[in-house]
Structures are given as structure tokens and as C-alpha cells.
Amino acid sequence: MIRLLVAGMSGQLGHGLASVLADAADATGLVRLTRVVARAHPAGRGPAGGAPVGGAPVGGSPDSGGRMVPGDVRQPGWGLDAGALADLSDVGVVVNLAAETNWAAAQQALFTANTVGAVEGLNLARRLQEAHGRRVAYIYASTVYVAGGRLGVVPETPLGPCRHRTVYEESKWLGEQALVEQWRPGDPPVLIARFAALVGDSVTGTTRRRNSLYLLAARWEELPLRMLPAMRDARVDALPRDVAARALLAAARRIVAGGTGAYDDGPAVVHVAGGQSAPTLRALLELARSQGPHRFRHMLRLVPTSAERILWLSQNPGRFYRPDEAWTNSLTGLRYVALDRVYETTRLRSLLPATDVPQVEPALLARILFGLPASPVAAELPGDPAMARFE
């Protein structure tokens, strides 16, 4: 059994992790920070029945059970003092899921949560490792969108500067860069896990919040002339939150198991994404239309355009008018569905067992994203009395 200290359990990925841990054989424990949640979970070997091992859960749901400690990812060492560190002697992996994900947020809020928080998570792992004399790993949840305006295959390696990054993407990229630059031999093993866009639960469809993908899905009939600019082979790489969390949990177990040598030379980068199997935007829209013909009065028209235009529009949503926050996030999210690129997953596949590598059917993704029924609804044609003789 391993124990995870997790910051950011109140977010989308945190909710996914809570549901996965609730199904695990020995999933107990919880640590919650003051503003950004942090929880300590013993990580089970996988979904299984039976009672939790290592302590009884407090409360009736994964979100309300376990241990709690006050802290803040924006503070040195996440604000945990020596007494709190002593109580965390059984922690094997520090996991940082905490982030400011509102793209319309102030720069200071983005950088303190996403950049400072990343570095202080490594500092906390160092302190735990020194205090208890055993290896403590660190996992930083980044985003595949640190790719900025990069097209084609995006590698699982540290990336260089890019003028097309939004402030949010830049804050996450700087967090990655700081971890790479500040890591030293003997430091905790560090895994930078870049996650694709997250949607609701793969079974229930429940979502913590409706991100830009949901906003585009809900407002596509409000687009001028129902036209969406996109590159011809643009892909939509998104994962249900529980699928992504299962991969995260498997990665944590693999780090603790050791023996791979993947972290001897510094932080390792993986993409927790669909990669080559991610559907194209056109295919996803056609699937949605076929599964829920009553849901769409009109089909959205994809207008082929260049990457430069898409990136400019998504970086300048308020250039000519002041859209509300929802539309600002929607226009920013245009780059996440309209660019032709594939996130490499070679290292992820080498790290995880095949059963834990994220795999999502495009039809399931369309159902979750557009709120469609599990079974396609047949379209009913209007009756025509003139055709009665043929019935």
C-alpha cells in the first residue's frame, strides 16, 4: 500500500481520482488544504470490492472522508510546518493537481497557483524525503496545452518558448521549466504528467464544471452562420476524468515500485491523452449528430483555415469587443479543438500497464460532451397523408 498526498482534490481531476479511489480495495485517507484541497490517499491496486484497509473512511463519500491538514500550495512547502510533516511520515507520493484553470483569471492568480505551486510541491517532497529518510516521489499535473501553437506530433519532452501560449499555458509551462531546472541528483523522482482536456465521468457523465469544450458544444448554434474555423484534420483530445485519474494512480504505483530508471536524470514527461486515437473534430461532430439527431436543429459547418488565424483569434478574444467570461473561455478553447496536432504517448505506454493506458471510444466522448443519451434516438419523420397509400 502507498499513500498519496494530493493537492487539488476539489477540481475535475480530483473528483475523478476520488471516484477511482473509492473503488480501490484500500482507498482511505484524506488531506485538505485551506484554499486548494490536498488529500492523503492510500492507493489501491485497482478497482475491487471490500472494506478499506488502513483506517475507516470518515463520511459517506470519497469527498468527505479521511485525514485533513491545513495548507496552501501558494505558500513555501505548501504551508505545512514540522508538526504536519511528522504526521505525513507514511506519504510516498506528493501529487499536485491544484491549478488556476480559469483562463480569464488575473495573471498573478495564474502564476502563483500554477508556477509557484509546482515548485513548492517539489520542495515539500524534498522535506518529506529528508525528514523520514526514504524516497518520496512528486507528480505535477500539467496540461498538454503547454504545446502552445505547436502542430504535428507534440513530444513527451520539455518544450521551448512559444509566442503563441496564452497566459494560462505560459504559467503551466513555467512550472514545468522550474521543475526541470531546479531538480538535482538525489532529489525526489519527478513526473510531469500533461493531461488532455477533461470531461465528465465515463459512466455517469457527471462533471465538476463545464470547461470550454462544453461551452463550445452548448453554443455552437450561436456562432455566426453556425461556422467554426478549424484546420482540416483538427483533433479533439479529451478524456473522462475517471479514465485520466486511473492512469494517474497507475503512474504513482509505478514510481513507488521503482526499477525503471526513468527518473535518474531528472523529471520525466508523459502525456495522459488519447494521442493518435483522439478523434478528429469532424468525426466527433458527425458522431454527436448521429447519436442525438433531436439535439441538433442545424449542423455546424467547419470552415478550413490556417493555424495562425486560429491562434490569433483564441489569444485575442476581446480585441474588438468585450465578451463575457464564458465566451472568453470558449474562444480561448477554440485552439484546443481546431488545431491539427497529436500528443505523443510513447513514454506513457512504456510506463503504465496496457490496461491503464487511457483509451476512449469517440462515441463515448461525444455522448459525454454533448449530453446525449446512452442509446441513439431514432429520428421520427413527420407524417404525410399523401403517402398513406404506401403504408
C-alpha positions in Angstrom: 0.0 0.0 0.0 1.2 3.5 -0.8 -0.2 6.8 0.5 -0.6 9.8 -1.7 -0.7 13.4 -0.5 -2.8 15.2 -3.1 -3.4 18.9 -3.6 -6.3 19.9 -5.8 -9.0 17.3 -5.0 -11.8 19.8 -5.4 -11.1 20.0 -9.2 -12.2 17.9 -12.1 -9.3 15.5 -11.9 -9.5 15.4 -8.2 -13.1 14.3 -8.4 -12.1 11.6 -10.8 -9.4 10.4 -8.5 -11.8 10.3 -5.6 -14.2 8.1 -7.5 -11.3 5.8 -8.6 -10.0 5.6 -5.0 -13.5 4.8 -3.7 -13.5 1.7 -5.9 -10.0 0.6 -4.8 -9.6 -2.1 -2.2 -7.5 0.0 0.3 -8.6 3.6 -0.6 -8.8 5.6 2.6 -7.4 8.9 3.9 -7.9 12.5 3.0 -5.8 15.7 3.4 -7.5 19.0 2.5 -5.7 22.4 2.3 -7.2 25.7 3.3 -7.9 27.1 -0.2 -6.7 24.4 -2.6 -7.5 20.9 -1.5 -4.9 18.4 -0.6 -5.6 14.8 0.5 -3.6 11.8 1.5 -4.9 8.6 0.0 -3.5 5.1 0.2 -3.6 4.0 -3.4 -5.2 0.6 -4.0 -4.1 -1.9 -6.6 -7.2 -1.4 -8.6 -11.0 -1.5 -8.6 -12.2 -4.1 -6.1 -14.8 -4.6 -3.5 -14.4 -5.0 0.2 -13.8 -2.7 3.1 -11.0 -0.1 3.1 -7.7 -1.1 4.7 -5.6 1.1 7.0 -8.4 3.2 8.6 -12.1 3.7 8.3 -13.4 6.4 6.0 -15.0 9.5 7.6 -18.2 10.3 5.9 -20.1 8.5 3.1 -18.3 9.7 0.0 -14.8 10.0 -1.3 -15.0 13.8 -1.0 -15.8 13.8 2.7 -13.6 11.0 4.1 -10.2 10.7 5.6 -7.5 12.9 7.1 -7.2 16.6 6.7 -4.4 19.1 7.2 -4.5 22.9 6.5 -2.2 24.3 3.9 -1.9 26.4 0.7 0.0 25.4 -2.5 1.0 29.0 -3.0 3.0 29.1 0.3 6.5 27.7 0.9 6.3 24.0 1.3 2.5 24.3 0.8 2.3 25.9 4.2 2.9 22.7 6.1 5.0 23.0 9.3 7.2 20.5 11.0 4.3 19.1 13.0 2.3 18.4 9.9 5.3 16.8 8.2 5.7 14.4 11.1 2.1 13.3 10.7 2.8 12.6 7.0 5.5 10.0 7.6 3.6 7.4 5.6 3.3 9.5 2.4 5.1 8.0 -0.6 4.0 10.4 -3.4 3.1 14.1 -3.4 0.6 14.8 -6.2 -0.1 18.3 -7.3 -3.5 18.6 -9.1 -4.1 22.2 -7.8 -4.3 24.8 -10.5 -6.0 28.0 -11.5 -7.8 26.9 -14.7 -9.9 30.0 -15.4 -8.2 31.4 -18.5 -9.8 34.8 -17.8 -8.2 34.9 -14.3 -5.6 37.6 -13.4 -2.0 36.8 -14.2 -1.0 36.9 -10.6 -3.6 34.2 -9.7 -2.4 32.0 -12.6 1.3 32.2 -11.8 1.1 31.8 -8.1 -1.1 28.7 -8.3 0.4 27.1 -11.4 4.0 28.1 -11.3 4.8 28.8 -7.6 2.6 25.8 -6.6 4.6 23.5 -8.8 7.9 24.4 -7.3 6.7 24.3 -3.7 5.3 20.8 -4.3 8.8 19.7 -5.1 10.2 21.5 -2.1 7.6 19.7 0.1 8.6 16.3 -1.4 12.2 17.1 -0.6 11.3 18.0 3.0 9.3 14.8 3.5 12.1 12.7 2.0 14.7 14.3 4.3 12.5 14.1 7.4 11.7 10.4 7.0 14.8 9.1 5.3 13.1 7.4 2.4 12.2 8.2 -1.2 9.2 10.4 -1.7 8.1 11.0 -5.4 6.4 14.1 -6.8 3.8 14.2 -9.6 2.9 17.5 -11.1 -0.3 17.6 -13.2 0.4 19.9 -16.1 -1.5 20.3 -19.4 -0.9 19.1 -23.0 -1.6 22.7 -24.0 1.8 23.9 -22.9 2.4 23.0 -26.6 1.1 26.5 -27.3 0.9 26.8 -31.1 2.9 23.7 -31.9 1.4 21.5 -34.7 2.0 17.9 -35.8 3.4 15.5 -33.2 4.0 17.0 -29.7 6.8 15.1 -28.0 6.9 13.9 -24.3 9.8 16.1 -23.6 10.4 19.6 -22.1 9.3 22.2 -24.6 10.9 25.5 -25.5 9.5 29.0 -25.6 6.5 29.7 -27.8 5.0 33.1 -28.6 1.5 31.6 -29.1 1.0 30.5 -25.5 -1.9 32.0 -23.5 -1.1 33.3 -20.0 -2.6 30.1 -18.6 -0.4 27.9 -20.8 2.6 30.0 -20.0 2.0 29.6 -16.3 1.9 25.9 -16.6 4.9 25.8 -18.9 7.0 27.9 -16.4 6.0 25.4 -13.7 7.5 22.6 -15.8 10.6 24.6 -16.6 11.2 25.4 -13.0 11.0 21.7 -12.0 13.4 20.7 -14.8 15.9 23.5 -13.8 15.7 23.1 -10.1 15.9 19.3 -9.9 19.2 17.9 -8.6 20.6 14.3 -8.3 19.2 12.8 -5.1 16.0 14.8 -5.3 12.6 13.0 -5.3 11.7 11.3 -8.6 9.5 13.8 -10.6 6.9 13.0 -13.1 5.3 15.8 -15.1 2.0 14.5 -16.3 0.5 16.6 -19.0 -3.3 15.9 -19.1 -5.6 16.4 -22.1 -8.9 18.2 -21.7 -11.1 16.5 -19.1 -14.8 15.9 -19.4 -17.2 14.2 -17.0 -17.3 10.7 -15.6 -17.2 7.9 -18.2 -20.2 6.1 -16.6 -22.4 8.9 -15.2 -21.3 11.8 -17.3 -21.1 13.9 -14.0 -18.8 16.9 -14.4 -17.3 19.2 -11.8 -17.5 22.2 -14.2 -18.3 22.8 -17.8 -15.0 23.7 -19.5 -14.5 25.4 -22.9 -15.3 22.1 -24.7 -18.7 22.0 -23.1 -19.2 25.7 -23.8 -18.5 25.3 -27.5 -20.8 22.3 -27.6 -23.6 24.2 -25.9 -23.2 27.4 -28.0 -22.4 26.1 -31.4 -25.7 27.4 -32.8 -24.8 30.8 -31.6 -21.7 31.0 -33.8 -22.1 33.4 -36.7 -23.7 31.5 -39.6 -23.0 28.4 -37.5 -19.5 28.2 -38.8 -16.5 27.1 -36.8 -12.9 27.8 -38.1 -10.7 24.8 -37.9 -7.8 23.0 -39.6 -8.9 20.2 -41.9 -7.6 17.4 -39.7 -8.0 19.1 -36.3 -8.4 16.6 -33.4 -10.2 16.8 -30.1 -8.1 15.1 -27.4 -10.1 14.7 -24.3 -10.6 12.1 -21.6 -13.3 11.3 -19.0 -12.0 12.4 -15.6 -12.1 8.9 -14.1 -10.1 7.5 -17.0 -7.4 10.1 -16.6 -7.4 9.6 -12.8 -6.9 5.8 -13.2 -3.8 6.5 -15.4 -2.5 8.9 -12.7 -3.0 6.3 -10.0 -1.2 3.7 -12.0 1.7 6.1 -12.6 2.0 6.7 -8.9 2.2 3.0 -8.2 4.8 2.5 -10.8 7.0 5.3 -9.4 6.9 3.8 -5.9 7.6 0.4 -7.3 10.8 1.9 -8.9 13.2 -0.1 -11.1 12.5 1.8 -14.3 15.4 4.3 -14.1 13.2 6.8 -15.8 13.8 9.4 -13.2 17.5 9.2 -12.6 18.4 12.1 -14.9 15.6 14.5 -14.0 11.9 15.0 -14.3 10.1 12.7 -16.8 7.3 14.0 -19.0 4.3 11.9 -20.2 1.1 12.8 -22.0 -2.0 11.4 -20.4 -4.1 11.8 -23.5 -5.7 9.8 -26.3 -2.9 10.7 -28.7 -3.2 9.0 -32.1 -6.6 7.6 -31.2 -8.1 11.0 -30.5 -11.0 11.7 -32.9 -11.0 14.5 -35.5 -13.3 17.4 -34.8 -15.3 16.5 -37.9 -15.7 12.9 -36.8 -16.8 13.9 -33.3 -19.4 16.3 -34.6 -20.8 13.7 -37.0 -21.0 11.1 -34.2 -22.8 13.6 -32.0 -25.3 14.3 -34.8 -25.9 10.6 -35.4 -26.4 9.8 -31.7 -28.7 12.6 -31.0 -30.5 13.9 -34.1 -33.1 15.7 -32.0 -30.4 17.5 -30.1 -29.2 19.5 -33.2 -31.5 21.5 -35.3 -28.7 22.6 -37.6 -25.3 21.1 -38.4 -22.2 23.1 -37.6 -20.1 24.0 -40.7 -16.4 23.6 -40.3 -14.5 26.3 -42.3 -10.9 25.3 -43.1 -8.4 27.9 -42.0 -4.8 28.3 -41.0 -3.3 27.6 -37.6 -2.1 31.2 -37.4 -5.6 32.6 -37.7 -7.0 30.2 -35.1 -4.2 31.0 -32.6 -4.6 34.7 -33.1 -8.4 34.6 -32.5 -8.0 32.4 -29.5 -5.4 34.7 -28.0 -7.3 37.9 -28.7 -11.0 37.2 -27.8 -11.5 40.8 -26.6 -9.7 42.6 -29.3 -12.7 44.2 -30.9 -15.4 43.7 -28.3 -15.7 42.6 -24.6 -17.2 39.1 -24.4 -18.4 37.8 -21.1 -16.1 35.3 -19.2 -17.9 32.2 -20.7 -17.4 33.4 -24.2 -13.8 34.5 -23.5 -13.0 30.9 -22.3 -14.9 29.5 -25.3 -12.9 31.5 -27.8 -9.7 30.6 -26.0 -10.7 27.0 -26.1 -11.0 27.2 -29.9 -7.3 26.3 -30.2 -8.0 23.0 -28.3 -10.4 21.6 -30.9 -9.3 23.4 -34.1 -5.5 22.6 -34.5 -4.0 19.6 -36.3 -1.7 18.0 -33.7 -1.2 14.7 -32.0 0.2 14.3 -28.4 2.8 11.6 -28.3 2.0 8.8 -25.7 5.0 6.5 -26.3 6.6 7.1 -22.8 3.2 6.8 -21.1 2.6 3.4 -22.7 6.0 2.3 -21.6 5.3 3.4 -18.0 1.8 2.0 -17.5 0.3 -1.5 -17.8 -1.7 -1.7 -21.0 -5.0 -1.9 -19.0 -4.3 1.5 -17.5 -3.4 3.4 -20.7 -6.2 5.8 -21.5 -8.5 4.5 -24.2 -11.8 6.3 -25.0 -14.3 5.5 -27.7 -15.1 8.6 -29.7 -18.8 7.8 -29.4 -18.5 7.9 -25.6 -16.7 11.2 -25.8 -19.4 12.6 -28.0 -22.1 11.4 -25.6 -20.5 13.0 -22.5 -19.6 16.2 -24.2 -23.0 16.9 -25.8 -25.1 15.3 -23.1 -26.6 12.6 -25.4 -28.5 9.5 -24.3 -26.6 6.2 -24.0 -28.6 4.7 -26.9 -29.0 6.7 -30.1 -32.5 8.1 -30.5 -34.1 7.4 -33.9 -35.3 10.4 -35.8 -39.0 10.5 -36.4 -40.1 11.8 -39.8 -43.3 13.9 -39.9 -46.4 12.1 -41.2 -47.6 12.8 -44.7 -51.2 11.9 -45.5 -50.4 11.9 -49.2 -48.2 8.9 -48.6 -50.9 6.8 -46.8 -51.4 4.5 -49.7 -47.8 3.3 -49.4 -48.2 2.4 -45.7 
